Amino acid sequence: MTDTRWTTFKLIADFDTDVRSIYEAWATPAGLENWFLRKAVFCAIAGRERESHEFIKKEDTYSWYWYGYSDETVEYGQVLENNGADLLKFTFTGGSIVTIDIQNKYGLTIVELTQENIPEESDPAKNLYVQCQTGWTFFLTNLKSVIEGGKDLRNKREDLFSSFK
């Protein structure tokens, strides 16, 4: 049996909204920028950039930019699956794969986020398992806050970022 303790994790979050609203938050550039990214650029196979409210598709490539980092810090990846309703899968940092499964259960919308194929790292400061799990926990919390009418919890003040680097 393979030991996956440090190469895979799953997070589960519940939302008081419908499946479609959560799906749109994950599957459009504007949706992702509302709670997760500073800028999300998706390109179709033909190289055309998707419009901000256009749904992403399987095989789209992406460039993601975060608050607090210059445009030189960018995450590149590809959409591996998208069923158009409640399931997304994409490549992520270090060659890992993230799956977003959105379901209606128990009167709530449940998001199951699984990140797998996380490369093991001997340097704890570079441990992607810990960094990604911590990051996704924050961003799922922020998605819940934003989607349920609360505050955007991201720090968008560039002056604060530069003073801590």
C-alpha positions as CSV (number, residue, x, y, z in Angstrom):
1,M,0.0,0.0,0.0
2,T,1.3,3.5,-0.9
3,D,1.7,6.0,1.9
4,T,0.0,9.2,0.7
5,R,0.0,11.1,4.0
6,W,2.2,13.9,2.6
7,T,1.2,13.7,-1.1
8,T,-2.6,14.1,-0.9
9,F,-5.1,16.0,1.3
10,K,-8.8,16.7,1.2
11,L,-10.6,19.7,2.6
12,I,-14.4,20.0,3.0
13,A,-16.3,23.3,3.3
14,D,-20.0,24.0,3.5
15,F,-21.8,26.9,2.0
16,D,-25.3,28.4,2.5
17,T,-25.9,28.9,-1.3
18,D,-26.7,26.9,-4.4
19,V,-24.3,24.7,-6.3
20,R,-24.4,26.9,-9.4
21,S,-23.1,30.0,-7.4
22,I,-20.2,28.0,-6.1
23,Y,-19.4,26.5,-9.5
24,E,-19.4,30.0,-11.1
25,A,-17.0,31.2,-8.4
26,W,-14.6,28.4,-9.4
27,A,-15.2,28.2,-13.2
28,T,-15.0,31.8,-14.4
29,P,-12.1,34.3,-14.3
30,A,-14.3,36.9,-12.6
31,G,-15.5,34.3,-10.1
32,L,-12.0,33.4,-9.1
33,E,-10.9,37.0,-8.9
34,N,-13.8,37.7,-6.5
35,W,-12.4,35.6,-3.7
36,F,-9.1,33.9,-4.7
37,L,-6.9,35.7,-7.2
38,R,-5.8,39.2,-8.2
39,K,-6.0,38.2,-11.8
40,A,-7.1,34.9,-13.6
41,V,-6.3,34.5,-17.3
42,F,-7.6,31.5,-19.1
43,C,-6.9,30.7,-22.7
44,A,-8.8,28.3,-25.0
45,I,-6.8,25.7,-27.0
46,A,-6.8,28.2,-30.0
47,G,-5.1,30.8,-27.8
48,R,-8.1,33.0,-27.4
49,E,-8.3,34.6,-23.9
50,R,-11.6,33.8,-22.2
51,E,-13.9,36.8,-21.2
52,S,-14.2,37.4,-17.5
53,H,-17.6,35.9,-17.1
54,E,-17.1,33.1,-19.6
55,F,-16.9,29.6,-18.3
56,I,-13.5,27.8,-18.5
57,K,-13.3,24.6,-20.4
58,K,-11.3,21.4,-20.3
59,E,-7.8,21.9,-21.8
60,D,-7.8,25.6,-21.2
61,T,-4.5,26.9,-19.9
62,Y,-4.3,29.4,-17.1
63,S,-2.0,32.1,-15.6
64,W,-2.9,33.1,-12.1
65,Y,-1.7,36.2,-10.2
66,W,-2.0,36.8,-6.4
67,Y,-2.2,39.9,-4.3
68,G,1.1,40.8,-2.7
69,Y,3.2,39.5,-5.6
70,S,4.4,41.2,-8.8
71,D,3.4,39.8,-12.2
72,E,6.7,37.9,-12.2
73,T,5.1,35.5,-9.7
74,V,2.6,33.6,-11.7
75,E,1.1,30.1,-11.5
76,Y,0.7,28.4,-14.9
77,G,-1.5,25.3,-15.3
78,Q,-4.2,23.6,-17.3
79,V,-7.8,22.6,-16.8
80,L,-7.9,18.8,-16.9
81,E,-11.7,18.3,-16.4
82,N,-14.8,20.4,-16.2
83,N,-18.3,18.9,-16.4
84,G,-20.0,22.3,-16.7
85,A,-21.9,21.9,-13.5
86,D,-20.1,20.7,-10.3
87,L,-16.7,19.2,-11.0
88,L,-13.4,20.8,-11.9
89,K,-9.9,19.4,-12.0
90,F,-6.7,21.3,-12.8
91,T,-3.0,21.1,-12.5
92,F,-1.4,23.1,-9.7
93,T,1.9,24.0,-8.1
94,G,4.7,21.4,-8.2
95,G,2.9,19.2,-10.7
96,S,0.0,18.5,-8.2
97,I,-3.6,18.1,-9.3
98,V,-6.6,19.8,-7.6
99,T,-10.1,18.4,-7.9
100,I,-13.1,20.5,-6.9
101,D,-16.3,18.5,-6.3
102,I,-19.4,20.6,-5.5
103,Q,-22.5,18.8,-4.2
104,N,-25.8,19.5,-2.5
105,K,-25.9,17.5,0.7
106,Y,-27.8,18.0,4.0
107,G,-29.4,21.2,2.7
108,L,-26.0,22.8,2.1
109,T,-23.6,23.1,-0.8
110,I,-20.5,21.1,0.0
111,V,-17.1,21.6,-1.6
112,E,-14.6,18.8,-1.5
113,L,-11.2,20.0,-2.5
114,T,-8.6,17.3,-3.0
115,Q,-5.0,18.0,-3.9
116,E,-2.9,15.1,-4.9
117,N,0.4,14.2,-6.4
118,I,2.1,16.7,-4.1
119,P,5.9,16.4,-4.4
120,E,7.6,15.5,-1.2
121,E,10.1,18.0,0.1
122,S,12.8,17.4,2.6
123,D,13.1,21.2,3.5
124,P,10.1,22.0,5.8
125,A,10.2,25.6,4.7
126,K,9.3,24.4,1.2
127,N,6.8,21.8,2.2
128,L,4.0,22.2,-0.5
129,Y,1.7,19.9,1.5
130,V,1.6,22.3,4.4
131,Q,1.7,25.5,2.4
132,C,-1.1,24.4,0.0
133,Q,-3.3,23.0,2.8
134,T,-2.9,26.2,4.8
135,G,-3.6,28.3,1.7
136,W,-6.7,26.4,0.6
137,T,-8.1,26.5,4.1
138,F,-7.8,30.3,4.1
139,F,-9.2,30.7,0.5
140,L,-12.2,28.3,1.2
141,T,-12.9,30.4,4.3
142,N,-12.7,33.6,2.2
143,L,-15.0,32.0,-0.4
144,K,-17.6,31.3,2.3
145,S,-17.3,34.8,3.6
146,V,-17.6,36.4,0.2
147,I,-20.4,34.2,-1.1
148,E,-22.5,34.4,2.0
149,G,-22.4,38.3,2.0
150,G,-19.4,38.9,4.3
151,K,-16.1,40.6,3.8
152,D,-13.3,39.7,1.4
153,L,-10.6,38.6,3.9
154,R,-7.7,39.0,1.5
155,N,-5.1,41.6,2.2
156,K,-4.9,43.8,-0.9
157,R,-2.6,46.5,0.5
158,E,0.6,46.4,-1.4
159,D,2.4,48.6,1.2
160,L,1.8,46.0,3.8
161,F,3.2,43.2,1.7
162,S,6.4,45.1,0.8
163,S,7.1,45.9,4.4
164,F,7.3,42.2,5.4
165,K,9.4,40.9,2.5
